[in-house]
C-alpha cells in the first residue's frame, strides 16, 4: 500500500487514512433498515424526517420530528451504537397563492 500512496503523493494528492469503526456497507444497511422500518411504524411513534450516513462521523444520523427522550432511547436500543438520533424541526411550508 505504501507504493500506491507514494504514487499519489508524488502527484501532489493529499492522502489521509483513518480507521473507521464501521464500514460504509454496514452504515448503509442500517440506514436502509431504518428507512424500511419507518413506514411500518417500527420507530415507536416517531416521525422520521431524515436518515443518512455521516461518512466523516462514521455513523447513521436519524432525524425525528418532535423527538422525545423515550423515542431516542427506543431508537438507540433498536439500532445500536452506530446510530445518532437528532430532533429535526422541519419548518412548515407556507404557500401563498
URBEL-V678547 format. One record per residue. RES is the residue in three letters. PSI is psi as a letter, one per 40 degrees, with the letter a starting at -180 (* if undefined). BURIAL is b if it has 9 or more other ideal C-beta (glycine too) atoms within 8 Angstrom, else e. D_LAST is the distance of its C-alpha to the last C-alpha in Angstrom with 1 decimal. Layout:
BEGIN
res:RES psi:PSI burial:BURIAL d_last:D_LAST
res:RES psi:PSI burial:BURIAL d_last:D_LAST
END
This chain:
BEGIN
res:UNK psi:d burial:e d_last:60.7
res:UNK psi:d burial:e d_last:62.1
res:UNK psi:d burial:e d_last:62.8
res:UNK psi:d burial:e d_last:59.3
res:UNK psi:d burial:b d_last:57.9
res:UNK psi:d burial:e d_last:60.4
res:UNK psi:d burial:e d_last:59.1
res:UNK psi:d burial:b d_last:55.6
res:UNK psi:d burial:b d_last:56.9
res:UNK psi:e burial:e d_last:59.1
res:UNK psi:e burial:e d_last:55.9
res:UNK psi:e burial:e d_last:54.3
res:UNK psi:h burial:e d_last:51.9
res:UNK psi:h burial:e d_last:51.5
res:UNK psi:h burial:e d_last:52.1
res:UNK psi:h burial:e d_last:51.4
res:UNK psi:h burial:e d_last:52.6
res:UNK psi:i burial:e d_last:51.5
res:UNK psi:h burial:e d_last:52.5
res:UNK psi:i burial:e d_last:49.7
res:UNK psi:d burial:e d_last:50.2
res:UNK psi:i burial:b d_last:48.0
res:UNK psi:i burial:e d_last:47.6
res:UNK psi:d burial:e d_last:44.3
res:UNK psi:d burial:e d_last:45.0
res:UNK psi:d burial:b d_last:45.5
res:UNK psi:d burial:b d_last:42.3
res:UNK psi:d burial:b d_last:40.3
res:UNK psi:d burial:e d_last:42.1
res:UNK psi:d burial:b d_last:41.0
res:UNK psi:d burial:b d_last:37.4
res:UNK psi:d burial:e d_last:37.5
res:UNK psi:d burial:b d_last:39.1
res:UNK psi:d burial:b d_last:36.5
res:UNK psi:d burial:b d_last:33.7
res:UNK psi:d burial:e d_last:35.6
res:UNK psi:d burial:b d_last:36.4
res:UNK psi:d burial:b d_last:32.9
res:UNK psi:d burial:e d_last:31.7
res:UNK psi:e burial:e d_last:35.1
res:UNK psi:e burial:e d_last:34.7
res:UNK psi:e burial:e d_last:37.5
res:UNK psi:f burial:b d_last:35.9
res:UNK psi:f burial:b d_last:37.0
res:UNK psi:e burial:e d_last:33.6
res:UNK psi:i burial:b d_last:32.0
res:UNK psi:h burial:e d_last:28.6
res:UNK psi:h burial:b d_last:29.0
res:UNK psi:d burial:e d_last:26.4
res:UNK psi:i burial:e d_last:28.5
res:UNK psi:h burial:b d_last:32.0
res:UNK psi:i burial:e d_last:33.7
res:UNK psi:h burial:b d_last:37.1
res:UNK psi:g burial:b d_last:38.0
res:UNK psi:d burial:e d_last:40.7
res:UNK psi:d burial:e d_last:41.9
res:UNK psi:e burial:e d_last:42.0
res:UNK psi:f burial:b d_last:43.5
res:UNK psi:i burial:b d_last:41.4
res:UNK psi:h burial:b d_last:38.5
res:UNK psi:h burial:b d_last:35.5
res:UNK psi:h burial:b d_last:33.7
res:UNK psi:h burial:b d_last:30.5
res:UNK psi:h burial:b d_last:29.8
res:UNK psi:h burial:b d_last:27.0
res:UNK psi:f burial:e d_last:28.7
res:UNK psi:h burial:b d_last:32.1
res:UNK psi:i burial:e d_last:35.1
res:UNK psi:d burial:e d_last:38.7
res:UNK psi:d burial:e d_last:39.9
res:UNK psi:d burial:b d_last:37.3
res:UNK psi:d burial:b d_last:38.3
res:UNK psi:d burial:e d_last:42.0
res:UNK psi:d burial:b d_last:41.5
res:UNK psi:d burial:b d_last:39.6
res:UNK psi:d burial:b d_last:42.2
res:UNK psi:d burial:e d_last:45.0
res:UNK psi:d burial:b d_last:43.6
res:UNK psi:e burial:b d_last:43.0
res:UNK psi:a burial:e d_last:45.5
res:UNK psi:e burial:e d_last:46.0
res:UNK psi:e burial:b d_last:44.0
res:UNK psi:h burial:b d_last:40.7
res:UNK psi:h burial:b d_last:38.9
res:UNK psi:h burial:b d_last:36.3
res:UNK psi:i burial:b d_last:33.5
res:UNK psi:h burial:e d_last:30.8
res:UNK psi:h burial:b d_last:27.4
res:UNK psi:h burial:e d_last:24.6
res:UNK psi:h burial:e d_last:21.4
res:UNK psi:i burial:e d_last:18.5
res:UNK psi:h burial:e d_last:15.7
res:UNK psi:h burial:e d_last:12.6
res:UNK psi:h burial:e d_last:9.7
res:UNK psi:h burial:e d_last:6.4
res:UNK psi:h burial:e d_last:3.7
res:UNK psi:* burial:e d_last:0.0
END
